Amino acid sequence: MKKIIYGLLATVTGTVLLLSYRTSLEAVNPTSATSTTGSGSSTSGSGSSSASSSSSNSSSSSTKSGSTSSASPSASASSSGLKDGTFTGQSVDTRYGPVQVRVTVSGGKITQVDVPTYPTESFRDQEINQQAVPQLVSETLSAQSAKIDMVSGATFTSDGYEQSLQSALDQAKS
């Protein structure tokens, strides 16, 4: 009789835990992140959201385009060796699609990171990258370099992100 009661309790407990597990992900826009500066002001990435969605939709057919154009670099370089401006890294092809990173440097520091292109071909790609891209952006803003930790479960995206980020930072140094 005890075994039956323990079995029922275990079944009920397991069912409650299973049904209470949160399976849906909140809608996250992983294409932009901002950092606040010492004066308390923040930069906004709102101007690139519509362009990023069209870029990511057409990302499945793109190849290594070598998009290394910099939008607005200035001549001043700080002690970190990074010039102020916005720099777009090369599009790096990964197993699941291309990844491209755009960094904004202000005062010699990386203040904003956009990811206009990343794998979104399947639902699984979207699910993985909704979590991975914000983590990679956060790591970049913290490290202020391309030497960042990879995201577990998003190895290919992390590798492509790191290569494209390094390409953008190389432009900011030259």
C-alpha positions in Angstrom: 0.0 0.0 0.0 2.9 2.4 0.8 4.4 1.8 -2.6 1.2 2.7 -4.3 0.9 5.9 -2.4 4.5 6.8 -3.1 4.0 6.0 -6.7 0.9 8.3 -6.9 2.7 11.1 -5.1 5.7 10.8 -7.4 3.4 10.9 -10.5 1.5 13.9 -9.2 4.7 15.7 -8.3 6.2 15.0 -11.7 3.1 16.1 -13.5 3.0 19.4 -11.5 6.6 20.1 -12.2 6.3 19.3 -15.9 3.2 21.5 -16.4 4.7 24.4 -14.4 7.9 24.4 -16.6 8.0 27.6 -18.6 8.3 26.6 -22.2 7.6 29.9 -24.0 10.4 32.4 -24.6 9.7 36.1 -24.2 10.0 38.1 -27.4 13.6 39.4 -27.4 15.1 41.7 -30.0 18.7 40.4 -30.1 19.8 42.8 -32.8 20.8 45.7 -30.6 22.2 46.5 -27.2 23.3 49.8 -25.7 25.7 50.8 -23.0 25.5 53.8 -20.8 28.5 56.2 -20.6 29.9 57.8 -17.5 27.7 60.9 -17.9 24.5 58.8 -17.5 23.4 59.2 -21.1 22.7 56.2 -23.3 22.8 55.6 -27.0 19.9 54.2 -28.8 19.8 51.5 -31.5 16.3 52.2 -32.7 17.3 53.3 -36.2 18.6 50.0 -37.2 15.8 47.6 -36.2 13.9 47.7 -39.5 17.0 47.3 -41.5 18.1 44.4 -39.4 14.9 42.4 -39.9 15.2 42.7 -43.7 18.9 41.7 -43.5 18.2 38.7 -41.4 15.4 37.5 -43.7 17.6 37.6 -46.7 20.6 36.1 -44.8 20.0 32.6 -46.1 21.1 33.4 -49.6 24.0 35.6 -48.7 27.6 34.6 -48.9 30.8 36.1 -47.6 30.3 39.5 -49.0 33.2 41.1 -47.3 31.1 44.0 -46.1 33.7 45.9 -44.3 32.5 49.4 -44.9 32.7 51.8 -42.0 29.9 54.3 -41.8 31.4 57.2 -39.9 34.9 56.8 -38.5 36.6 59.9 -37.1 40.2 60.7 -37.1 40.6 60.7 -33.3 41.9 57.6 -31.6 42.0 57.1 -27.8 44.3 55.2 -25.5 42.6 51.9 -26.4 43.6 52.5 -30.0 40.0 52.4 -31.3 38.7 55.2 -33.5 35.3 56.6 -32.9 32.6 55.6 -35.4 30.5 52.7 -36.5 32.3 49.7 -38.1 30.7 46.7 -39.8 32.6 43.4 -39.7 32.7 40.9 -42.5 29.8 38.6 -42.9 31.0 35.2 -41.7 29.3 32.1 -43.1 28.6 29.5 -40.4 27.0 26.1 -40.7 23.6 27.5 -40.1 23.9 30.9 -41.9 25.9 34.1 -42.0 26.7 36.2 -38.9 27.7 39.9 -39.1 28.4 42.4 -36.4 28.4 46.2 -36.3 30.1 48.0 -33.5 29.9 51.7 -32.5 32.9 53.1 -30.8 32.7 56.4 -28.8 35.5 57.7 -26.7 37.7 54.7 -27.6 35.2 52.3 -26.0 32.6 50.0 -27.6 29.3 51.6 -26.7 26.9 49.7 -28.9 26.9 46.3 -30.7 24.3 45.4 -33.4 24.0 42.1 -35.0 22.1 42.8 -38.3 22.7 39.3 -39.7 22.5 36.0 -37.8 21.0 32.6 -38.5 17.1 32.6 -38.5 16.3 30.0 -41.1 14.5 27.6 -38.7 12.6 27.9 -35.5 15.5 26.2 -33.6 17.9 28.8 -35.0 15.6 31.6 -33.8 15.2 30.0 -30.4 19.0 29.5 -29.9 19.9 33.0 -31.2 17.3 34.8 -29.2 19.3 33.8 -26.1 22.8 33.6 -27.6 23.0 37.0 -29.4 22.2 39.1 -26.3 24.8 37.1 -24.3 27.4 37.7 -26.9 26.6 41.4 -27.1 26.8 41.7 -23.3 30.1 39.8 -23.3 31.5 42.2 -25.9 30.4 45.3 -24.0 32.0 43.9 -20.8 35.3 42.7 -22.4 35.7 45.7 -24.8 37.4 43.3 -27.2 36.8 40.2 -29.3 38.2 37.9 -26.6 34.8 36.8 -25.3 33.4 33.5 -24.0 31.4 31.4 -26.4 27.7 30.6 -25.7 27.1 27.0 -24.9 24.7 25.5 -27.4 25.4 28.2 -30.0 29.0 27.3 -30.9 28.7 28.1 -34.6 26.9 31.4 -34.1 29.5 32.3 -31.3 32.4 31.5 -33.6 31.0 33.5 -36.5 30.1 36.4 -34.2 33.7 36.5 -32.8 35.2 36.5 -36.3 33.0 39.3 -37.5 33.5 41.3 -34.3 37.3 40.9 -34.8 37.0 42.2 -38.4 35.0 45.2 -37.2 37.5 46.0 -34.4 40.4 45.7 -36.9 38.8 48.4 -38.9 38.4 50.5 -35.8 42.1 50.2 -35.1 43.4 51.1 -38.6 
